[in-house]
Amino acid sequence: LGPTSAPVTTADGQTLPVDASMEGMPSIAFDAVFVPGGAQSIQALSSDGVALHYLLEAYKHLKAIALNGEARQLLVLLKLEADAGLIPDADASKFQAFFDAIAQHRVWAREPKAKAIPA
């Protein structure tokens, strides 16, 4: 997914195809959300209301969420706290926790906090 359906450019200048835009494929269509790092990418997502809503909606619907590198800044911006299904600083050593959260289908312990999210 991307902010639009246009290809995205990586830090090393390569392009990656995008299957759909965040507006066209809401988080409810997926079991989990992974946000890769990258300073330029996260700077762009930080000022994109659709992207921010996407993460809030995934959080509210108790989805597993993992963020890598600079993507952790989005948690600070959105005032979301890490829990068993929200994995900041996701790297190879923490992916098992992300997979375990996905296997649970929902992060039920998050439900009381999620009720306050206006997504």
C-alpha positions in Angstrom: 0.0 0.0 0.0 1.0 3.6 -0.5 -0.4 7.1 -0.1 -1.5 6.8 -3.7 -1.4 4.0 -6.2 1.6 5.5 -7.9 5.0 3.7 -7.5 7.1 4.7 -4.5 10.9 5.5 -4.7 13.2 3.8 -2.3 16.1 5.6 -0.5 18.5 4.1 -3.1 16.4 5.4 -6.0 14.6 2.2 -7.1 10.9 2.2 -7.6 8.4 -0.2 -6.0 5.0 -0.9 -7.4 2.0 -0.1 -5.1 -0.9 -2.5 -5.2 -3.4 0.1 -3.8 -3.8 3.3 -2.0 -4.6 3.6 1.7 -7.8 5.3 0.9 -8.8 2.5 -1.5 -7.9 -0.4 0.9 -8.8 0.5 4.5 -7.0 -1.2 7.4 -10.2 -3.2 8.1 -9.3 -5.2 5.0 -6.1 -6.5 6.6 -5.2 -8.6 9.6 -2.2 -6.4 10.5 -0.2 -3.3 9.5 3.6 -3.0 9.1 5.1 0.4 8.6 8.7 0.3 7.4 11.2 3.1 8.3 12.9 5.6 6.1 13.2 9.3 7.1 11.6 10.7 3.9 8.8 8.2 4.0 8.0 8.8 7.6 8.2 12.6 7.2 5.6 12.3 4.4 3.3 10.0 6.3 3.5 12.3 9.4 1.7 15.0 7.5 -0.7 12.7 5.6 -4.1 12.7 7.3 -5.1 9.5 5.4 -2.0 7.7 6.6 -2.5 8.8 10.2 -6.2 7.9 10.1 -5.1 4.5 8.7 -3.0 3.7 11.7 -5.5 5.0 14.2 -8.2 2.9 12.5 -6.0 -0.2 12.7 -5.3 0.5 16.4 -9.0 1.1 17.1 -9.9 -2.2 15.4 -7.4 -4.0 17.6 -5.1 -5.0 14.7 -1.5 -6.0 15.1 0.8 -3.1 14.2 4.6 -3.2 13.8 6.8 -0.2 13.0 10.4 -0.2 11.9 13.1 2.4 12.4 11.9 6.0 12.0 8.3 4.8 11.8 8.3 4.8 15.6 7.9 8.6 15.4 4.3 8.0 14.2 3.5 6.5 17.6 4.7 9.6 19.4 2.7 11.8 16.9 -0.5 9.8 17.4 0.1 9.3 21.2 -0.2 5.5 20.9 1.5 3.3 23.5 3.2 0.0 22.7 1.3 -3.1 23.8 1.4 -6.8 23.0 0.1 -6.1 19.5 1.8 -2.7 18.8 5.5 -3.5 18.2 7.7 -0.4 17.9 11.3 -0.8 16.6 10.3 -4.1 14.9 13.3 -5.9 13.6 14.1 -9.5 12.9 14.3 -10.3 16.7 10.8 -8.9 17.3 8.9 -10.2 14.3 7.9 -13.3 16.2 6.0 -11.1 18.6 4.3 -9.4 15.6 3.4 -12.8 14.1 2.0 -14.0 17.5 -0.2 -10.9 17.7 -1.5 -11.5 14.2 -2.3 -15.1 15.1 -4.5 -13.8 18.0 -6.6 -12.0 15.3 -7.2 -9.1 17.7 -5.4 -7.4 20.5 -8.3 -7.6 23.0 -6.3 -6.1 25.9 -6.2 -2.9 23.9 -10.0 -2.5 23.7 -10.4 -0.1 26.6 -7.8 2.3 25.2 -9.1 1.9 21.7 -12.5 3.2 22.6 -11.0 6.7 23.0 -9.6 6.7 19.4 -11.8 8.9 17.1 -11.2 6.8 14.0 
